Amino acid sequence: MDLNSEYSATSSVNPQKLKISRGHPSPLGTSILRDGINFAVLSKHAKKITLVLFEPGGYDSVVEIPFNPIENRTGQIWHVYIKGLEQNVRYGYRVDTEEDNDSMLLLDPYAKAFSGASKWGELYVRPGASPQRPQKNNRRALVVDNEFDWNGDQPLNIPMADSIIYELHVRGYTRHSSSNVKHPGTFLGLTEKVPYLKKLGVTAVELLPINEFEELENRFHPESGEPLVNFWGYNSIGFFAPKASFAYKSRNANQIVEFKEMIKAFHKAGIEIILDIVFNHTSEGNENGPVYNFKGLDEDIYYLKDANGYFLNYSGCGNTMNCNHPIVRDLILDCLRYWVTEMHVDGFRFDLASILGRGQNGEVLANPPLLERIAFDPVLANTKIIAEAWDAAGLYQVGSFPAWGRWAEWNGKFRDDIRRFIKGDGNTVGLLASRLSGSADLYEDDGRAPFHGINFITSHDGFTLADLVSYNEKHNEANGEYNRDGTGDNASWNCGIEGETDEKQTNALRLQQQKNFAALLLLSHGVPMLLGGDEFGRTQSGNNNAYCHDNEISWVDWKLAEKNTDLLRFVSLLIEFRKAHPSLRPVKYNGHGKNAYEMCWHGSKLNQPDWSENSHSIGLLFRNAPDDLDIYIIANAYWEALTFELPKLKSDEKWRLAINTALKTPDDINSTGKEKAVEDQNNIVVQSRSVVVLIAR
């Protein structure tokens, strides 16, 4: 094989000491063996492939090793074993296919780390690059050793029914100066917030994409000229590689070490990590987009295309991964197993997961093989798997996502129905009842349980909770698309004034509405998911699609945690209340199993719930639950106070007030065990737009 003669005494790659042999086709990617490194890459259509090795920071290759198509290929996999090669070597592939990408350096789809984009928002320019020698790809794959001292760390395996999920963005959560962390915007910075999250009481943190993605899209606001980035990260380049710029020390694959340190710290605090992972598309865009890896290797395998060769776009981002092609299925399974076994993550939320159920022609499959394999994979057996059960082409599968009793779903209907009820829309009480009781209309007939529904009011995509009660309309002008982007259907209500105001009565109502939302979320059967910062009134100033902002629109302002201590206290104690009452966390639908209990609906009169279109209130009684007290939840979205009759109790019990969102702090919620008996044990006045919770003791 030909070895590049450019070599200096200071180089860590000495071509004269390298011994090259056939190698092995499995596993794909790189494998560090006793005396060297095995490289294996899959390409069906390649005419020839060259392995290119680089020194750190170097523009020119140190060694280029063409693969012998007979000796170094098994089937469609090209492979080579190199003795004398050290770890942390940079590498890439030059692949000559029918598309003639011979001059382009491609990244290994199985690479565990990349170099060349270690500083957020900055294009790394390699020494030696010039207009005459442009860099076609500033990233290079790294050969890394996964050795790490886990100190006995093991999966927490918190039961899904007991989970309370908290969604956040690694950079945005601590980038603001008010976060007061030593390493803002990084895995280590997030680790510094573990004590806060533990005190809040959440059991799992769901991270927006943390694998390598391209944030630089060369977009600018058309009027202000402000640079706009892909902040959220739904723009994958490498599925296996943690994002280098989320590490404090990001050279030499230290992002892997810092990510593992973060996982270990969260597990020590009893908190799981769930990754938001994007297999539905990549950052390579459509047929005119950039080339990083899949396009240059085998675009006909990895992407859905029409009869004319154009990329199908069910993701809304230019391309759609061919997820049910056997090769792509293997890639996805290998990736998930890697994150679980080597990185110790506890679960995954699959972005636009309905695409994972489309066939190789884009058709919706009745029994998608990829989803089935994930559901039954033995390595992932205890891993939480959550689907965003829709895609950008109109396929909506909430309640009908292929599940095999295994898949959970983001319950978009919970979000929509609770928003409409709290807003005061008509014909919503029956829908509220379904959502409070675990959305049996969606999941019970499919053999699933309440915990297969991930309940949420807000997420990264849309209004924050504070904005949901402060804006009637989206305000996305800063996105540079003249407010055309983002959904216009938010079921929000500004409480009478659009945007921020000093009007005390309006702000008091907004606070009460936020407490109402939080109460119904944490009191409902199913798994609650909070948006990070909602517990203390984080705002995006009415922007409901802040994907492109690396600024104070997207950063969490921690000063609000000091300003809005009453809301933070309320949410914290609400989480404590949920944890204290197993009847709020059932593993089966009411009436099933030995732990069944009564669930009774009431209106202002006992046993007379009002399901009419004009009704805006309902009472829900949990009675005779094993190992729990009786709980009576009353939700009144009406604009006037209503009096509710109280169910009769045993002679030695009294109704005690746990929650009343109409009251000011600290009377709005009582710590577990400190609830005081209400004066009138026969009736209770529930103020307008409020939620009341009583317990019997």
ZAMARMI-927383 format. One record per residue (C-alpha): residue number from 1; x, y, z; residue in one letter. Coordinates in steps of 0.001 Angstrom, whole numbers, padded with zeros to 6 digits. Example, Ala and Ser with C-alpha at 12.3 -4.5 7.8 and 13.67 -1.06 7.14 Angstrom:
ZAMARMI-927383
  num       c1       c2       c3  residuo
    1   012300  -004500   007800        a
    2   013670  -001060   007140        s
END
This chain:
ZAMARMI-927383
  num       c1       c2       c3  residuo
    1   000000   000000   000000        m
    2   001129   003565  -000660        d
    3   002184   005617   002344        l
    4   002446   009391   002225        n
    5   006083   010382   002517        s
    6   005371   013657   004334        e
    7   006602   012871   007824        y
    8   008546   014735   010502        s
    9   010310   013567   013642        a
   10   007650   015290   015794        t
   11   004772   013399   014197        s
   12   002827   010867   016284        s
   13   002069   008915   013113        v
   14   005226   007409   011667        n
   15   004420   005773   008328        p
   16   007636   003793   008406        q
   17   006563   001994   011590        k
   18   003065   001109   010468        l
   19   002284  -002467   009513        k
   20  -000835  -002858   007420        i
   21  -002857  -006032   007035        s
   22  -006283  -007226   005938        r
   23  -008236  -006413   009103        g
   24  -011770  -007445   010028        h
   25  -015193  -006346   008728        p
   26  -016773  -006307   012190        s
   27  -017457  -004229   014143        p
   28  -017953  -001179   011960        l
   29  -016036   001924   012942        g
   30  -012700   001647   014715        t
   31  -011560  -000990   017182        s
   32  -008470  -000584   019353        i
   33  -006721  -003939   019517        l
   34  -003564  -005009   021313        r
   35  -001028  -003695   018803        d
   36  -003025  -001407   016580        g
   37  -006361  -000227   015228        i
   38  -008904  -001876   012942        n
   39  -010919   000348   010585        f
   40  -014148  -000846   008957        a
   41  -016566   001173   006840        v
   42  -019591   000087   004821        l
   43  -020146   001219   001255        s
   44  -022018  -000768  -001363        k
   45  -021382   001552  -004281        h
   46  -017771   002594  -003683        a
   47  -015342   002006  -006530        k
   48  -012442   002655  -004208        k
   49  -011888   003910  -000656        i
   50  -008835   005521   000875        t
   51  -008230   005810   004626        l
   52  -006705   009220   005397        v
   53  -004797   009846   008640        l
   54  -004005   013268   010069        f
   55  -002001   014858   012821        e
   56  -003921   017029   015331        p
   57  -004505   020458   013802        g
   58  -002911   019501   010503        g
   59  -004334   020396   007116        y
   60  -002428   017821   005081        d
   61  -002740   014118   005584        s
   62   000163   012211   007127        v
   63  -000761   008844   005668        v
   64  -003187   007826   002925        e
   65  -003923   004113   002672        i
   66  -005935   002929  -000328        p
   67  -008025  -000148   000400        f
   68  -007301  -003096  -001862        n
   69  -010773  -004044  -003212        p
   70  -009873  -007736  -002994        i
   71  -007753  -008002   000136        e
   72  -009442  -005252   002168        n
   73  -013093  -005853   001399        r
   74  -015593  -008405   002640        t
   75  -018884  -008093   000821        g
   76  -019783  -004402   001077        q
   77  -017500  -003640   004030        i
   78  -014032  -002190   003517        w
   79  -011556  -002841   006306        h
   80  -007910  -002610   007272        v
   81  -005823  -003324   010366        y
   82  -002881  -001027   011164        i
   83  -000257  -001954   013726        k
   84   001795   000798   015348        g
   85  -000952   003431   015229        l
   86  -001698   005370   018414        e
   87  -005086   006361   019851        q
   88  -006600   009802   019188        n
   89  -005416   009745   015605        v
   90  -007597   011829   013289        r
   91  -008994   010110   010229        y
   92  -011497   010221   007414        g
   93  -012307   008450   004159        y
   94  -012016   009453   000552        r
   95  -014671   007506  -001300        v
   96  -014985   007258  -005061        d
   97  -018545   006235  -006008        t
   98  -020785   006839  -008995        e
   99  -021216   010327  -007499        e
  100  -017421   010908  -007752        d
  101  -016663   012057  -004212        n
  102  -013020   011003  -004418        d
  103  -011687   014425  -003405        s
  104  -014041   014822  -000457        m
  105  -013115   013731   003058        l
  106  -015999   011782   004606        l
  107  -016644   011197   008284        l
  108  -017062   007715   009685        d
  109  -020767   007203   010550        p
  110  -019616   005043   013491        y
  111  -017093   007572   014857        a
  112  -017346   008037   018620        k
  113  -015891   011558   018567        a
  114  -014992   014341   016138        f
  115  -012332   017018   016137        s
  116  -012447   020335   014330        g
  117  -015602   021885   015796        a
  118  -014714   022068   019463        s
  119  -015718   025693   020019        k
  120  -019427   026462   019837        w
  121  -020498   028675   016964        g
  122  -017050   029051   015411        e
  123  -015795   027511   012195        l
  124  -012435   025911   012876        y
  125  -009894   026855   010232        v
  126  -006991   024442   010061        r
  127  -003420   025727   009727        p
  128  -002538   025546   006083        g
  129  -006036   026242   004785        a
  130  -006315   029106   002306        s
  131  -008515   030253  -000583        p
  132  -006270   028156  -002807        q
  133  -006541   025207  -000376        r
  134  -010084   025399   001060        p
  135  -011158   022967   003734        q
  136  -014100   020957   002478        k
  137  -014892   019521   005898        n
  138  -013588   021064   009109        n
  139  -014427   017957   011160        r
  140  -012402   014769   011381        r
  141  -013183   011522   013105        a
  142  -011200   010460   016172        l
  143  -010048   007036   017257        v
  144  -010909   006895   020956        v
  145  -010604   004500   023852        d
  146  -013808   004115   025861        n
  147  -011989   003112   029053        e
  148  -013470   004987   032018        f
  149  -013707   004403   035756        d
  150  -017458   004238   036390        w
  151  -016958   003465   040097        n
  152  -019647   000827   039967        g
  153  -022248   003037   038271        d
  154  -025302   001043   037212        q
  155  -028617   001907   035542        p
  156  -031146   003298   038009        l
  157  -034098   001592   036304        n
  158  -036621   003907   037965        i
  159  -040093   002527   037164        p
  160  -041690   004469   034337        m
  161  -044828   005048   036407        a
  162  -042755   006800   039078        d
  163  -040855   009003   036634        s
  164  -040981   012795   036499        i
  165  -039151   014047   033410        i
  166  -037518   017464   033041        y
  167  -036596   018629   029516        e
  168  -033661   020987   028981        l
  169  -030963   022133   026557        h
  170  -027402   021518   027782        v
  171  -026037   024844   026577        r
  172  -029121   026947   027183        g
  173  -029620   025731   030754        y
  174  -026382   027228   032110        t
  175  -025141   029661   029441        r
  176  -026718   032731   031097        h
  177  -024404   034561   033496        s
  178  -027027   034203   036222        s
  179  -026517   030411   036270        s
  180  -023423   030978   038443        n
  181  -021666   027836   037262        v
  182  -017948   027498   036606        k
  183  -018402   025857   033223        h
  184  -021413   027520   031543        p
  185  -023021   025876   028547        g
  186  -021318   022491   028981        t
  187  -021838   018992   030344        f
  188  -019863   020053   033424        l
  189  -022010   023163   033813        g
  190  -025134   021019   033806        l
  191  -023507   018714   036349        t
  192  -023175   021722   038670        e
  193  -026982   021990   038634        k
  194  -027499   018444   039949        v
  195  -028163   019647   043542        p
  196  -030881   021996   042265        y
  197  -032544   019269   040184        l
  198  -032380   016794   043054        k
  199  -034009   019323   045388        k
  200  -036691   020049   042787        l
  201  -037501   016348   042824        g
  202  -037411   015298   039178        v
  203  -036357   011709   038464        t
  204  -035079   012089   034890        a
  205  -033592   014819   032730        v
  206  -034332   014699   029002        e
  207  -031587   016428   027027        l
  208  -032161   018035   023657        l
  209  -029705   016559   021115        p
  210  -026179   016257   022508        i
  211  -024668   014253   019649        n
  212  -022615   016069   017027        e
  213  -024702   018452   014946        f
  214  -024044   021458   012774        e
  215  -025100   024665   014491        e
  216  -023567   026913   011827        l
  217  -026020   027303   008974        e
  218  -024862   030688   007668        n
  219  -028224   032243   008453        r
  220  -028616   035879   009408        f
  221  -031583   037985   010364        h
  222  -032573   039784   007149        p
  223  -032995   043141   008890        e
  224  -030628   043192   011886        s
  225  -027906   041017   010380        g
  226  -027705   039049   013624        e
  227  -026310   035534   013088        p
  228  -028820   032730   013588        l
  229  -027772   029203   014495        v
  230  -029299   025760   014776        n
  231  -029426   025995   018558        f
  232  -031700   023046   019335        w
  233  -029476   020597   017491        g
  234  -031972   018662   015383        y
  235  -029331   018531   012659        n
  236  -027225   015423   013266        s
  237  -023810   014735   011761        i
  238  -022687   011866   013996        g
  239  -025126   009707   015924        f
  240  -022500   008109   018192        f
  241  -020427   011183   019068        a
  242  -021105   013588   021963        p
  243  -020907   017205   020838        k
  244  -017379   018467   021358        a
  245  -018429   022070   022000        s
  246  -020568   020935   024944        f
  247  -017333   019954   026704        a
  248  -015250   022380   028761        y
  249  -012033   020749   027594        k
  250  -013009   019602   024144        s
  251  -009742   018397   022599        r
  252  -008656   014773   022256        n
  253  -012162   013384   022723        a
  254  -012496   014785   026245        n
  255  -016181   015363   025467        q
  256  -016673   011624   026052        i
  257  -015059   011816   029490        v
  258  -017057   014892   030538        e
  259  -020289   013345   029321        f
  260  -019615   010218   031355        k
  261  -018710   012280   034410        e
  262  -022058   014045   034029        m
  263  -023940   010757   033784        i
  264  -022163   009409   036853        k
  265  -023021   012522   038886        a
  266  -026686   012395   037875        f
  267  -026945   008710   038719        h
  268  -025330   009296   042086        k
  269  -028094   011831   042776        a
  270  -030761   009331   041696        g
  271  -031589   011093   038422        i
  272  -031726   009369   035045        e
  273  -030599   010807   031702        i
  274  -032789   010467   028603        i
  275  -031390   011557   025240        l
  276  -033464   013266   022580        d
  277  -032081   011533   019515        i
  278  -032716   012326   015852        v
  279  -032673   009408   013425        f
  280  -035328   010769   011071        n
  281  -032978   013038   009111        h
  282  -029418   014398   009075        t
  283  -027680   017701   008431        s
  284  -026893   016736   004820        e
  285  -030104   018347   003587        g
  286  -031538   017601   000159        n
  287  -029699   016747  -003048        e
  288  -028132   020238  -002987        n
  289  -027072   020095   000646        g
  290  -023630   019493   002173        p
  291  -021905   016119   002280        v
  292  -020563   014766   005565        y
  293  -020798   010985   005428        n
  294  -023977   009171   004331        f
  295  -024311   010930   000980        k
  296  -020748   010127   000009        g
  297  -020911   006515   001163        l
  298  -024321   005334  -000109        d
  299  -027050   007948  -000327        e
  300  -029416   005498  -002033        d
  301  -029222   003259   001037        i
  302  -029393   005858   003780        y
  303  -032037   008238   002391        y
  304  -035533   007988   000955        l
  305  -035634   009209  -002652        k
  306  -038314   009448  -005288        d
  307  -038277   007911  -008760        a
  308  -036400   010927  -010121        n
  309  -033654   010748  -007511        g
  310  -034867   013651  -005398        y
  311  -034821   013366  -001629        f
  312  -038160   012723   000065        l
  313  -038779   015121   002918        n
  314  -041054   013773   005663        y
  315  -038901   015516   008279        s
  316  -039291   019085   007032        g
  317  -035484   019368   006980        c
  318  -034637   018352   003437        g
  319  -034085   014615   003744        n
  320  -035520   011506   005415        t
  321  -033458   008607   006695        m
  322  -034320   005232   005168        n
  323  -034818   003829   008646        c
  324  -036252   000449   007673        n
  325  -033486  -000478   005298        h
  326  -031639  -003374   007001        p
  327  -028317  -001507   006995        i
  328  -029838   001616   008525        v
  329  -031708  -000475   011085        r
  330  -028405  -002010   012154        d
  331  -026797   001421   012402        l
  332  -029580   002702   014656        i
  333  -029556  -000384   016889        l
  334  -025762  -000257   017181        d
  335  -025999   003402   018152        c
  336  -028644   002874   020829        l
  337  -026740  -000035   022331        r
  338  -023575   002070   022417        y
  339  -025206   004894   024352        w
  340  -026663   002407   026830        v
  341  -023682   000121   027341        t
  342  -020726   002493   026980        e
  343  -022269   005824   027981        m
  344  -024790   004567   030595        h
  345  -027778   006592   029383        v
  346  -031180   005509   030664        d
  347  -033504   006183   027761        g
  348  -034260   007875   024482        f
  349  -036878   010223   023113        r
  350  -037082   009678   019342        f
  351  -037676   012866   017391        d
  352  -040418   012569   014733        l
  353  -040554   008877   015512        a
  354  -043345   008190   013024        s
  355  -040687   008412   010298        i
  356  -039047   005377   011881        l
  357  -042185   003487   010890        g
  358  -042078   004396   007191        r
  359  -040973   001909   004559        g
  360  -038344   002309   001862        q
  361  -040853   004066  -000401        n
  362  -042110   006329   002371        g
  363  -045228   004249   003013        e
  364  -046544   003830   006577        v
  365  -045810   000265   007700        l
  366  -048268  -001698   009821        a
  367  -045469  -003504   011692        n
  368  -042289  -001482   011204        p
  369  -039287  -003780   011681        p
  370  -037099  -001063   013228        l
  371  -039624  -000144   015900        l
  372  -040179  -003832   016628        e
  373  -036458  -004499   016950        r
  374  -036029  -001597   019361        i
  375  -039010  -002801   021396        a
  376  -037640  -006338   021747        f
  377  -033897  -005699   021777        d
  378  -032467  -007493   024849        p
  379  -029796  -004857   025505        v
  380  -032451  -002118   025563        l
  381  -034925  -004166   027604        a
  382  -034835  -001857   030645        n
  383  -034255   001318   028670        t
  384  -036983   003951   028437        k
  385  -038083   004438   024819        i
  386  -040340   007400   024044        i
  387  -041761   008318   020647        a
  388  -042686   011718   019319        e
  389  -045548   009999   017517        a
  390  -045870   012237   014468        w
  391  -043814   013599   011569        d
  392  -043638   016744   009457        a
  393  -045673   015247   006606        a
  394  -048939   015066   008548        g
  395  -048690   011533   009975        l
  396  -050085   011717   013542        y
  397  -049971   008513   015603        q
  398  -050614   009593   019192        v
  399  -052459   006622   020657        g
  400  -051796   004436   017626        s
  401  -048010   004316   017456        f
  402  -046783   000713   016948        p
  403  -045856  -000203   020507        a
  404  -045765  -003945   021302        w
  405  -046605  -002889   024863        g
  406  -043210  -001213   025057        r
  407  -043161   002218   023433        w
  408  -044246   005294   025369        a
  409  -045424   008423   023545        e
  410  -045307   012161   023948        w
  411  -049032   012691   024562        n
  412  -049721   015689   022345        g
  413  -053448   015349   023025        k
  414  -052823   015873   026738        f
  415  -051073   019164   025942        r
  416  -053843   020369   023651        d
  417  -056790   019315   025831        d
  418  -055403   020683   029103        i
  419  -054522   023984   027437        r
  420  -058028   024374   026079        r
  421  -059637   023505   029414        f
  422  -057535   025971   031416        i
  423  -058091   028635   028764        k
  424  -061842   028226   029278        g
  425  -062878   026703   025963        d
  426  -066152   024819   025756        g
  427  -066651   021091   025380        n
  428  -063428   020248   027231        t
  429  -064509   018636   030528        v
  430  -064843   015157   029062        g
  431  -061437   015484   027434        l
  432  -059965   016689   030720        l
  433  -061379   013620   032442        a
  434  -059700   011351   029901        s
  435  -056354   013060   030372        r
  436  -056540   013119   034184        l
  437  -057256   009393   034245        s
  438  -054318   008396   032067        g
  439  -055727   008727   028538        s
  440  -057320   005287   028530        a
  441  -058999   006254   025257        d
  442  -055542   006292   023687        l
  443  -053624   003479   025341        y
  444  -055828   000964   027156        e
  445  -057149  -000884   024106        d
  446  -053580  -001189   022837        d
  447  -052572  -003148   025925        g
  448  -050561  -000311   027338        r
  449  -050690   001386   030743        a
  450  -051102   005017   031843        p
  451  -047320   005403   032072        f
  452  -047034   004868   028329        h
  453  -048319   008424   027934        g
  454  -045761   011195   028541        i
  455  -047934   014117   029644        n
  456  -046736   017641   029001        f
  457  -048090   021168   028747        i
  458  -044990   022757   027242        t
  459  -041767   021583   025641        s
  460  -038808   023138   023849        h
  461  -041047   023440   020782        d
  462  -043634   026125   021530        g
  463  -044446   028616   024282        f
  464  -042935   028339   027722        t
  465  -045456   028067   030541        l
  466  -045136   031749   031435        a
  467  -045628   032736   027793        d
  468  -048621   030421   027467        l
  469  -050502   032649   029938        v
  470  -049008   035931   028649        s
  471  -049459   035849   024871        y
  472  -052383   035230   022556        n
  473  -050145   035295   019502        e
  474  -046659   034070   018680        k
  475  -043938   036704   018394        h
  476  -041203   035144   016273        n
  477  -039956   038230   014446        e
  478  -036426   037656   015788        a
  479  -036277   034407   013791        n
  480  -035898   036305   010549        g
  481  -038911   034722   008848        e
  482  -041336   037616   009373        y
  483  -043282   035678   012019        n
  484  -044353   033051   009511        r
  485  -042634   030175   011311        d
  486  -043906   028360   014397        g
  487  -047442   027163   014958        t
  488  -050238   029679   015209        g
  489  -052473   027241   017106        d
  490  -051283   027544   020696        n
  491  -054523   027476   022734        a
  492  -052970   030221   024849        s
  493  -054591   033108   026718        w
  494  -052806   036281   027770        n
  495  -055157   037004   030690        c
  496  -056229   040277   029092        g
  497  -052947   041964   028166        i
  498  -050489   040890   025469        e
  499  -046961   040403   026802        g
  500  -045232   041671   029906        e
  501  -047109   044070   032162        t
  502  -046893   045697   035584        d
  503  -050627   045334   036115        e
  504  -050848   043425   039421        k
  505  -054223   041778   038890        q
  506  -053174   040404   035504        t
  507  -049894   039075   036871        n
  508  -051696   037465   039806        a
  509  -054038   035675   037404        l
  510  -051124   034575   035244        r
  511  -049387   033096   038279        l
  512  -052573   031283   039246        q
  513  -052969   029892   035725        q
  514  -049393   028595   035746        q
  515  -050140   026830   039025        k
  516  -053311   025376   037496        n
  517  -051336   023940   034591        f
  518  -048660   022543   036882        a
  519  -051267   021018   039182        a
  520  -053167   019205   036433        l
  521  -049888   017986   034926        l
  522  -048533   016559   038197        l
  523  -051897   015182   039363        l
  524  -052719   013304   036161        s
  525  -052117   009627   035566        h
  526  -049271   009131   033146        g
  527  -045690   010399   033243        v
  528  -045360   014186   033667        p
  529  -042732   016121   031736        m
  530  -041759   019663   032746        l
  531  -039937   022129   030522        l
  532  -036788   023364   032241        g
  533  -037322   026795   033771        g
  534  -041130   026634   033723        d
  535  -041041   026041   037468        e
  536  -039892   029635   037961        f
  537  -041523   031450   035058        g
  538  -038941   031345   032276        r
  539  -039971   033392   029237        t
  540  -038984   033565   025564        q
  541  -040868   036859   025130        s
  542  -043584   035173   023120        g
  543  -041290   033307   020720        n
  544  -042724   029817   020199        n
  545  -040015   028552   017826        n
  546  -036703   029644   019329        a
  547  -034639   027004   017521        y
  548  -032243   029547   016003        c
  549  -031269   031635   019024        h
  550  -028102   031297   021034        d
  551  -028934   034286   023193        n
  552  -031181   035315   026081        e
  553  -034269   034174   024208        i
  554  -033106   030575   024643        s
  555  -030918   030835   027744        w
  556  -032464   030135   031137        v
  557  -032403   033286   033280        d
  558  -031769   032027   036803        w
  559  -032636   035391   038342        k
  560  -036256   034359   037779        l
  561  -035774   031542   040296        a
  562  -035173   034233   042929        e
  563  -037915   036526   041641        k
  564  -040588   033828   041359        n
  565  -039876   031809   044481        t
  566  -043596   031291   045123        d
  567  -044051   029431   041818        l
  568  -040864   027434   042354        l
  569  -041994   026461   045843        r
  570  -045394   025435   044519        f
  571  -043964   023165   041818        v
  572  -041441   021603   044190        s
  573  -044113   020740   046751        l
  574  -046417   019551   043984        l
  575  -043739   017058   042926        i
  576  -043417   016001   046568        e
  577  -047195   015497   046715        f
  578  -047146   013292   043614        r
  579  -044379   011150   045043        k
  580  -046256   010758   048325        a
  581  -049421   009368   046710        h
  582  -049185   006103   044729        p
  583  -052763   006497   043500        s
  584  -051415   009231   041189        l
  585  -048889   006803   039663        r
  586  -050829   003658   038702        p
  587  -049215   000822   036752        v
  588  -052583  -000310   035370        k
  589  -055828   001336   034457        y
  590  -058394   001701   037251        n
  591  -060364  -001459   037899        g
  592  -057605  -003841   036846        h
  593  -055507  -006011   039137        g
  594  -055391  -006613   042854        k
  595  -054536  -002973   043585        n
  596  -057671  -001561   041945        a
  597  -059368   001390   043611        y
  598  -062412   003567   043104        e
  599  -062250   006542   040770        m
  600  -065447   008605   040947        c
  601  -066489   011723   039022        w
  602  -068519   014528   040603        h
  603  -069882   017908   039718        g
  604  -070928   020654   042115        s
  605  -073375   017983   043291        k
  606  -072028   014595   044301        l
  607  -072229   011907   041629        n
  608  -073538   014431   039112        q
  609  -070641   015375   036847        p
  610  -071563   017877   034153        d
  611  -070247   016658   030804        w
  612  -072084   019284   028765        s
  613  -070463   021594   026256        e
  614  -070831   024585   028561        n
  615  -069356   022896   031622        s
  616  -065986   024138   032883        h
  617  -065486   022150   036091        s
  618  -065151   018596   037357        i
  619  -064328   016713   040542        g
  620  -062319   013482   040663        l
  621  -062236   011273   043753        l
  622  -059649   008543   044309        f
  623  -061000   006299   047075        r
  624  -059852   003108   048792        n
  625  -056488   003030   047053        a
  626  -054080   000554   048670        p
  627  -051372   002288   050717        d
  628  -052788   005726   050056        d
  629  -055245   008283   051383        l
  630  -058434   009308   049638        d
  631  -057788   012266   047320        i
  632  -060355   014671   045907        y
  633  -059273   016860   042968        i
  634  -061519   019723   041829        i
  635  -060695   021719   038696        a
  636  -062690   024883   038008        n
  637  -061873   026725   034782        a
  638  -065067   028775   035034        y
  639  -064751   032547   035470        w
  640  -066840   032499   038635        e
  641  -066525   030656   041937        a
  642  -068432   027388   042344        l
  643  -069479   025468   045466        t
  644  -068801   021723   045466        f
  645  -070326   019178   047803        e
  646  -067757   017017   049546        l
  647  -067947   013215   049624        p
  648  -068687   011675   053010        k
  649  -065787   010214   054953        l
  650  -065313   007715   057738        k
  651  -066206   009095   061162        s
  652  -062560   009416   062185        d
  653  -061448   011211   059009        e
  654  -061577   014818   057835        k
  655  -060990   016510   054531        w
  656  -057737   018451   054670        r
  657  -056508   021087   052240        l
  658  -053426   020062   050278        a
  659  -053608   022485   047338        i
  660  -055600   025595   046438        n
  661  -054163   027551   043526        t
  662  -056407   030544   044304        a
  663  -054535   031207   047542        l
  664  -051283   033076   047870        k
  665  -048080   031431   049001        t
  666  -047585   029695   051419        p
  667  -051269   028775   051697        d
  668  -051526   027611   048076        d
  669  -049884   024271   048878        i
  670  -049035   022473   052100        n
  671  -046154   020131   052727        s
  672  -047023   016457   052930        t
  673  -048313   015675   056403        g
  674  -049012   019322   057277        k
  675  -052398   019671   055581        e
  676  -055008   021404   057753        k
  677  -058650   020336   058031        a
  678  -061137   022537   056158        v
  679  -063786   024208   058322        e
  680  -066800   022977   056368        d
  681  -066667   019218   055813        q
  682  -069765   019246   053616        n
  683  -069038   021914   051002        n
  684  -066114   023854   049638        i
  685  -066031   027021   047561        v
  686  -063673   026665   044617        v
  687  -062668   030053   043286        q
  688  -062734   030925   039600        s
  689  -059931   029498   037490        r
  690  -058434   027377   040236        s
  691  -057608   023836   041276        v
  692  -058280   022458   044752        v
  693  -056951   019186   046152        v
  694  -058152   017648   049412        l
  695  -056904   014567   051218        i
  696  -058745   012515   053836        a
  697  -056969   011797   057082        r
END
